[in-house]
Amino acid sequence: MASNSKSSLRSPLAHARGLGSAKHGTEHWWGQRLTALALVPLTIWFVFGVIRHLGADHAAFVAWMKSPFSALMMILVAAVTFHHAQSGLQVVIEDYLNVEWQKLAALIAVKFLSFALAAACVLAVVKIFIGA
């Protein structure tokens, strides 16, 4: 067996030791669960709101969105949804991309895209709310 061989006789535990603490994973896990929990009532509100306006004209929908409560709830739906999606995609990227530069590029792209889409949703709601 060559000395520069990449195979190792070390056990998986011995290989894992020294790789650092995984404590940030617990925080990430809890954050994902909290956003999922927040999405339950937000999604129920959103679905019932959309169902209630099926067949309604544009003016009725705009009047609904001009309500401070509806505008705030819609902004929360957008913000929490995109944060939750970004968090979940981060886990997938970290688990399945092994090339470090590809992982970093994908994480940056997902963060920027999530932020941009959330900002666009918030801007649309604010624009309807203020009547611009």
N, C-alpha and C positions, 0 to 999 in steps of 0.2 A: 504494500500500500504506500503510495507516494505521500510525502509529508505535506504537500500543498493541496491535498485532496479536500474538497469541500464537504465531504460526508463527515459526520461526527459520531462518536460513540457516546456522547453525552445524552443523558435522559432529557425528556421534554422539560421537566422541572428545573434541571440544572441549566438548561438553555434559557428558560424564562427568568431565572433569578438574575438580578442586576439590570433588568430592563427598566426599572423605575416603578414608581407608584402609579397605580391606576385609580387613585382617589377622584380625579376629575371626571372619570366615567360615571360615578355615582351621582355627581351633581348634574351632569348632562342627562342622565336617565330620569332623575326627578324633574328636571326642567321640561323634558318631553312629556312626562305624565301630567304635569300641571297644565301645559298648553292643551293637551288632549282633553283634560277635564274641563277647561274653560271653553273649549270648542263645543261641548255638548249643548249647553243652553244657548250659545250663540248660533249654532247651526239650526237648532229647533226654531229659534226666533226668525232666522233668515228664511227657512223653508216655509214656515207658516205665513210670513210676510209676502213671499213671492206667490204662494198659492192664493192668498187673499186678493192679490192684484192680477191674477190671470184674467185676461179679457178686458182689463181696465185700460183706459186710454193713457197716453203719456202724461197728461195733466194730473191725473189721479196719482200716478207713481211719483211724480215730482212733488206733489203736495205731501205725500207720505214721507219723502226724503227731506223735506223742509222742516219736519218736526225735529227739534233738538234731540229727542230720545232716539228716533230712528237714525239720524245722522251719526250720533255717537255709537250706537250699536253697529252700524255698518262699518264704521272706521275700526271698531274693535274686531269685527269679523275679519276684515282684511288684514289687520296687523297680526292678530294671533294666528290666522291661517298661514300666512307666509312665514312667520317665525317658526311655526311647527313644521312646515314643509322643509324649510332650510335646515332645521335641526335633524330631521329624519334623513335627508339627503346627505348631510355631513357624516352620519354614522355609516351609511352605505358606501360613500366614497372612502372613508378611512378603513373600512373593512375589506373592500375589494380592489382598490388601486394600490399597487405595490411600488410603483416607480414614484419616487418622492416628488419630482417636479410636476408630474401629471396630477398627483394628489393635490399639491398646493394650487396648481392652476384651476383644477376643478372646484376646490373649496372656495377660492376667490370668485370664480364665475358664479357659483351658486349663491354666495352671499350677496354679490352685486345685483344679480338678477332678482333675487327675492326682495331686496331693498327697493329696487327700481319698480317692480310690480306693485309692492305695497304702497309706495309713494304715489304711483299713478292712481291707484284705487282711492287713496285718501284725498288726493287732489280732485278727483271726479266728484266725490261726495261733498267736499267743501264748496266746489263750484256750484253744484246743485243747491246746496244749503244757503249760500249767500245770493244765489240768483244771477250769477255772472254768465 
